[in-house]
């Protein structure tokens, strides 16, 4: 079941400091109109917000076809916050390192990932991510 989108003037789930209407909302709503996130970081933020808002269709549409799962069922995690540590683009490739915090079955979790993105025909796609072990230096 699809959750409703956040109210336009609430803070964006991705912790950008902007409202949902100014941040991830246009990318979530604009997919049908051909609007797409303009950078790898914007796509990563909008994907985090899609997880937080329960929007699997958006997640699948922004996953590169070569690595996408085909279908996606979201777990009932409660997403608590996002911190972008580093974002870099070089031509049509992008890398974003981030830490996402959530609560799964009442237990707090921290997900540290380095995600890879690619731009094809002017549109950014998520390729994959490498999880960073919290105990690694």
C-alpha positions in Angstrom: 0.0 0.0 0.0 1.4 3.4 -1.0 1.7 6.0 1.7 0.7 9.6 0.9 3.3 12.1 0.2 4.5 14.5 2.9 2.7 17.8 3.2 4.4 20.3 1.0 5.5 22.7 3.8 6.8 20.2 6.2 10.6 19.7 6.6 11.9 17.3 4.0 12.7 13.8 5.4 16.2 14.0 3.8 17.3 16.7 6.4 18.4 19.2 3.7 16.9 22.0 5.8 14.4 22.8 3.0 10.7 22.0 2.9 9.5 18.9 1.2 8.0 21.1 -1.6 11.4 22.8 -2.2 13.4 19.6 -2.0 12.4 16.0 -2.8 8.7 16.6 -3.4 9.1 17.9 -7.0 11.2 14.8 -8.0 8.7 12.4 -6.4 5.7 14.1 -8.1 7.5 15.0 -11.3 8.4 11.5 -12.5 5.3 11.3 -14.7 6.1 14.7 -16.1 9.7 13.9 -16.9 11.2 15.9 -14.0 14.3 14.2 -12.6 16.7 15.0 -9.8 19.5 17.2 -11.2 22.4 15.6 -9.4 23.6 12.4 -7.8 23.2 13.9 -4.4 19.7 15.2 -5.1 18.7 11.7 -6.3 20.2 10.1 -3.2 18.3 12.5 -1.0 15.1 11.9 -2.9 15.6 8.1 -2.6 16.1 8.4 1.2 12.9 10.4 1.4 11.1 7.8 -0.8 12.1 5.1 1.8 10.9 7.4 4.6 7.6 8.1 2.9 7.0 4.5 1.6 7.3 5.2 -2.2 8.6 2.0 -3.7 7.6 3.0 -7.3 9.9 6.0 -7.1 12.7 3.8 -5.8 12.3 1.3 -8.6 12.1 4.0 -11.3 15.3 5.6 -10.1 17.3 2.3 -9.8 19.4 1.5 -12.9 17.7 -1.3 -14.9 21.0 -3.3 -14.8 21.0 -3.5 -11.0 17.4 -2.9 -9.9 15.5 -5.6 -8.1 12.5 -5.6 -10.4 10.1 -5.3 -7.4 10.5 -3.9 -4.0 8.7 -4.4 -0.7 9.6 -1.9 1.9 10.2 -3.0 5.5 8.4 -1.2 8.3 11.4 0.8 9.4 11.1 4.2 10.8 13.6 6.5 9.2 15.0 9.1 11.6 17.6 11.2 9.7 20.2 11.5 7.0 23.6 13.0 6.9 25.5 13.4 3.6 29.2 13.0 4.3 30.5 13.5 0.7 29.1 13.9 -2.8 31.1 14.0 -6.0 30.3 14.0 -9.7 32.7 13.5 -12.6 31.0 13.6 -16.0 28.1 11.1 -15.9 29.3 9.3 -12.7 28.5 10.2 -9.2 29.3 8.9 -5.7 27.5 9.9 -2.5 28.6 8.8 1.0 26.0 9.1 3.7 24.8 7.9 7.0 21.1 7.1 7.5 19.5 6.5 10.9 16.5 4.4 11.4 14.6 2.3 13.9 13.9 -1.3 13.0 11.6 -3.3 15.4 12.3 -0.6 18.0 16.1 -0.9 17.7 18.1 2.0 16.5 20.3 1.4 13.5 22.9 3.4 11.6 23.5 2.7 7.9 26.7 4.0 6.4 26.9 3.6 2.7 28.9 4.8 -0.3 26.5 4.8 -3.3 27.3 4.9 -7.0 25.2 6.7 -9.5 25.2 7.1 -13.3 23.6 9.7 -15.6 22.1 8.4 -18.8 20.3 10.7 -21.3 20.4 13.5 -18.7 18.8 11.4 -15.9 20.5 10.1 -12.8 20.1 6.5 -11.6 21.2 4.7 -8.5 23.5 1.7 -9.4 24.6 0.2 -6.1 26.1 0.9 -2.7 28.8 -0.4 -0.5 27.9 -0.7 3.2 30.7 0.6 5.6 31.2 -1.5 8.7 30.7 0.7 11.7 33.7 -0.9 13.4 36.1 -0.3 10.5 38.6 2.6 10.9 
